Amino acid sequence: MDDTAGHNQALVAVVMGVSGSGKSTIASRLAAELGWEYQEGDALHPATNVEKMKAGTPLTDADRLPWLRRIAERIDDWRAHGRSGVVTCSALKRSYRAVIVGDRPDVVLVYLEGSAALIKQRLAQRRGHFMPPALLDSQFAVLEEPAADERPITVGIGGTPEEIVNEIVTQLRVRAMAQ
């Protein structure tokens, strides 16, 4: 983590949650606030995955694996170069998080938690995204919320983006001080 968050070690934050939870908005603002690099995880999806999602077809675990590996490669590149970063990834299952976080102690999960009703409302207002609102139910069906042993930072999405980012920064600072 950089001096802004009270620590000099590079750190990577994986901002996770279902579609519509605010991953891109929060992650880009968090990266800007901390002066860290930013990667939109969806941009790393193979074209075949994007086409499936546009067609309303949920991705299988086999579909997701190349995508998760690309995210892990980006994380490892930042780590290898001593750079801090923020990446978005739905990371719905623990097995997915094992690929992108695994045993990397300098990678922290930031789980954006929200109700299905609130997120459905947000998705209904969103334009120009390849993820159709109809796939939200499938995301909640497979969602395995991060367990305590995964050491997540869990933040409710009911506040403003600024409030959510401030809460994440505060929790990152608390962790840095505890180390």
C-alpha positions in Angstrom: 0.0 0.0 0.0 1.3 3.5 -0.7 1.8 6.3 1.9 -1.8 7.5 1.3 -3.1 4.4 3.1 -0.3 4.4 5.7 2.0 1.7 4.4 4.7 1.4 1.8 4.2 -2.2 0.6 2.4 -2.7 -2.8 -1.1 -4.1 -2.4 -3.8 -5.2 -4.8 -7.5 -4.8 -4.1 -9.9 -7.0 -5.9 -13.3 -5.3 -5.9 -15.9 -8.0 -6.1 -19.7 -8.5 -6.1 -22.5 -9.3 -8.5 -23.2 -7.3 -11.6 -24.7 -3.9 -10.7 -23.1 -3.7 -7.2 -20.9 -0.8 -8.3 -17.6 -2.5 -8.9 -16.4 -0.3 -11.8 -17.5 2.9 -10.2 -16.0 2.1 -6.8 -12.8 0.5 -8.0 -12.0 3.3 -10.4 -12.6 5.9 -7.7 -10.6 3.9 -5.1 -7.7 3.6 -7.5 -7.8 7.4 -8.2 -8.1 8.2 -4.5 -5.0 6.0 -3.6 -3.0 6.8 -6.8 -3.0 3.1 -7.7 -3.3 1.4 -11.1 -6.8 0.3 -12.2 -7.9 -2.6 -14.3 -11.5 -3.2 -15.3 -11.8 -6.9 -15.0 -14.5 -7.2 -17.6 -12.1 -5.9 -20.2 -10.1 -9.1 -19.7 -13.0 -11.4 -20.7 -12.4 -13.4 -23.9 -14.7 -12.3 -26.7 -16.6 -15.6 -26.6 -17.6 -14.9 -22.9 -18.9 -11.4 -23.8 -21.0 -12.8 -26.7 -22.5 -15.4 -24.4 -23.4 -12.8 -21.8 -24.9 -10.5 -24.4 -27.0 -13.4 -25.5 -28.3 -13.9 -22.0 -26.4 -17.1 -21.4 -24.7 -17.5 -18.0 -21.1 -18.4 -18.1 -19.9 -21.8 -16.9 -16.9 -22.3 -14.6 -15.0 -23.5 -17.7 -15.9 -20.2 -19.5 -14.6 -18.2 -16.5 -11.3 -19.9 -16.0 -9.3 -18.2 -18.8 -10.7 -14.9 -17.6 -9.8 -15.5 -14.0 -6.3 -16.5 -15.1 -6.0 -13.2 -17.1 -6.9 -11.3 -13.9 -4.4 -13.3 -11.9 -1.7 -12.5 -14.5 -2.5 -8.8 -14.2 -2.3 -9.0 -10.4 1.0 -10.9 -10.5 2.4 -8.4 -13.0 1.6 -5.5 -10.6 3.1 -7.5 -7.7 6.3 -8.3 -9.6 6.8 -4.7 -10.3 6.0 -3.5 -6.8 2.9 -1.6 -8.0 -0.4 -1.3 -6.2 -3.6 -1.7 -8.1 -7.3 -2.2 -8.0 -9.1 -4.7 -10.3 -12.7 -5.5 -10.6 -14.0 -9.1 -10.7 -17.3 -10.5 -9.8 -15.4 -13.4 -8.0 -18.7 -15.0 -7.1 -17.3 -18.3 -5.9 -14.6 -19.2 -3.5 -13.0 -21.3 -6.2 -12.7 -18.2 -8.4 -11.1 -16.2 -5.6 -8.6 -19.1 -5.1 -7.4 -18.4 -8.7 -7.1 -14.6 -8.3 -6.2 -14.2 -4.6 -5.0 -17.7 -3.6 -2.1 -17.5 -1.2 -1.1 -13.9 -2.2 -1.0 -12.1 1.2 -0.8 -8.7 -0.5 -4.1 -9.1 -2.3 -7.3 -8.1 -0.5 -10.9 -8.8 -1.4 -13.3 -5.8 -1.2 -16.8 -7.2 -1.3 -19.6 -4.8 -2.3 -22.6 -6.2 -0.6 -26.1 -5.3 -1.5 -29.6 -6.7 -1.7 -31.0 -8.2 -4.9 -33.8 -5.6 -4.9 -31.4 -2.7 -4.8 -29.1 -4.1 -7.4 -32.0 -5.0 -9.8 -33.2 -1.4 -9.5 -29.7 -0.2 -10.4 -29.4 -2.6 -13.4 -32.7 -1.5 -14.7 -31.3 2.1 -14.9 -27.9 1.1 -16.5 -27.3 1.5 -20.2 -24.7 0.2 -22.6 -23.4 -2.7 -20.5 -23.1 -6.2 -21.9 -24.5 -7.9 -18.8 -28.3 -8.1 -19.1 -30.3 -7.7 -15.9 -31.9 -11.1 -16.5 -28.6 -12.8 -15.5 -28.6 -11.2 -12.1 -30.6 -14.1 -10.6 -28.0 -16.6 -11.8 -25.2 -14.5 -10.2 -27.0 -14.4 -6.8 -27.7 -18.2 -7.2 -23.9 -19.0 -7.4 -22.7 -16.2 -5.1 -20.6 -17.5 -2.2 -20.0 -14.6 0.1 -16.4 -14.3 1.2 -15.8 -16.2 4.5 -13.9 -14.7 7.4 -10.7 -16.7 6.6 -10.6 -14.9 3.2 -10.1 -11.6 5.2 -12.5 -9.6 3.1 -13.3 -5.9 3.5 -17.1 -6.0 3.3 -18.9 -2.7 2.5 -22.6 -2.2 2.0 -23.5 -0.4 -1.2 -26.3 1.7 0.2 -24.1 4.8 0.5 -22.8 7.2 -2.1 -19.7 6.2 -4.1 -17.6 8.7 -2.0 -18.9 7.1 1.3 -18.1 3.6 0.1 -14.6 4.6 -1.1 -13.9 6.4 2.1 -15.0 3.3 4.1 -12.7 1.0 2.0 -9.7 3.4 2.5 -10.3 3.6 6.2 -10.4 -0.2 6.4 -7.2 -0.5 4.4 -5.5 1.9 6.7 -6.6 0.0 9.8 -5.2 -3.2 8.3 -1.9 -1.5 7.4 -1.6 -0.2 10.9 -2.2 -3.7 12.4 0.6 -5.3 10.4 
